[in-house]
């Protein structure tokens, strides 16, 4: 039989009708779905802090300072290692000591002094062929410190200071006013944590978080005595000799149910196969150069996260969006009703034709 097109179907108007199906099975199922969705909405709002107007923090200054231990020890790698050890002060190990957001801690160094030829000035070359041009391969060098490890580097302490502010919010804080912790990259456990009270207890004059170099290495999963996998490392060379790179993400977030209270986590991660070297060049008053060839631990800090403050419009928007899930509960019940209780289907869909003068046809 050929299909006959009715303009009424195309131009007809569809409207919703309410049918109360008095079936306890469907009613109980609907309420259970609604209850589960309500619990999910409540959990999402509280757990994801959907009542906050959030934004990425605007990074502030990250400052790192190094301090020597009260007393030095004689570690095993100094007595039975492949290289001798030298004891340096904190300012000598930390180079440069005024960098923002990064830090370099020397673990192995060589110091060489290069003297200028007679009647030469290294700073005043006259031509490309001039023998007075400084070159570490051609200039006369005198080794002041043979290739040596920096002794007891693990027991030096690092103080980390950092701050953030909001762009659209009023948040502006330094880490001395926040709670923090450093998390192990190996097992996710907390290596050390801080509150304002514990900082004062550890050092009343400290403006930041104090960590030993050993704790940073432990959190990043770095063993300085392990073989280096850097492409430029010689066979059998250790991480202590080649150097390592550690990226430390500072992740900020709001403390639940506390207005404008922010906490953070240090998340360190070693970059596999990356070594680090710095060459320090010093021009001396006697027209000579001192070259310090340094290998060591490169710390790179990155500030990340989401911070926010309470905002009623944000909360209302998320509630309205979440409550749309209740429609999904009705959809599930109707789907099950059509599948297992088809006798109710005829009450769901009806067609009213204008030619029927008000009569109703079930479909």
Buried (B, 14 or more C-beta within 10 A) or exposed (E): EEEEEEEEEEEEEEEEEEEEBEEEEBEEBBEEBBEEBBEEBEEBBEEEBBBBBBBBBBBBEBBBBBBBBEEEEEBEBBEEBEBEBBBBEBEBBBBEBEBEBEBBBBBBBBBBBBBBEEEBEBEEBEEEEEEBBBEEEEBEBEEEBEBBBBBBBBBBBBBBBBBBBBEEBEBEBBBBEBBBBBBBBEEEEEBBBBEEEEBEEEEEEBBBBBBBBBBBBBBBBBEBEEEBEBEEBEEEBBBBBBBBBBBBBBBBBBEEEEEBBBBBBBBBBBBEEBBBBBEBEEEEEEBBBBBBBBBBBBBBBEBBBBBBBEBEEBBEEBEEEBEEBBEEBEEEBBEBBEEEEEEBEEEBEEEEEEEEEEEEEEE
